[in-house]
Amino acid sequence: INSNQKKITNLREELKQLKEDYAAMVVKSYKSKNEHSRIMFLLSSTDFKQAYKRLQYIKQYASHQRLQGETIKSKTLELQELNKGLLKQQEEKKKLIAENRLTQRSLEAERGLHENLMKSIRKNLSKYTAQIRQKEREAARIDREIDKIIRAAIAASNKSAGKSSTSTSFALTPEEKVLASNFV
């Protein structure tokens, strides 16, 4: 866009200069437009060669005027096309910017949700840690109770079978031995 803006500025300056030159040329042409003055200009020649040169000059001058008009027209068209291209580019850039802003907003909203979730987790982290420790203590207490019940059951079983109460295994009856061998 900056590059095209520079081109537009240069083209406008050229166009301005061309219009000024053309205006000056038109004013001169208007002043000398009278057919008499052209004919007088030709007839006032000192010889045929000078008259021919003057005729060539008049033709060149008219040709140059037409060329200037066409140049002005082409520069104007080029400037208009460049402006249209710039406007099209500007619209595309605006669309891209709008899409980027939408994406940025959605990302910011998502980041906000993540931050809120992290705050909530951090806030409740000590609560969760306390709950985990409490559950671990509960599990350890239950394990100790189970061990205590198992030891009491072993002691009661051994006492009824007549074995010593310090033994770490059950005293089994013949039916219990069959059942224990089938247990696995």
Secondary structure, 3 states (H helix, E strand, C coil): CHHHHHHHHHHHHHHHHHHHHHHHHHHHHHHCCCHHHHHHHHHCCCCHHHHHHHHHHHHHHHHHHHHHHHHHHHHHHHHHHHHHHHHHHHHHHHHHHHHHHHHHHHHHHHHHHHHHHHHHHHHHHHHHHHHHHHHHHHHHHHHHHHHHHHHHHHHHHHHHHCCCCCCCCCCCCHHHHHHHHHHC
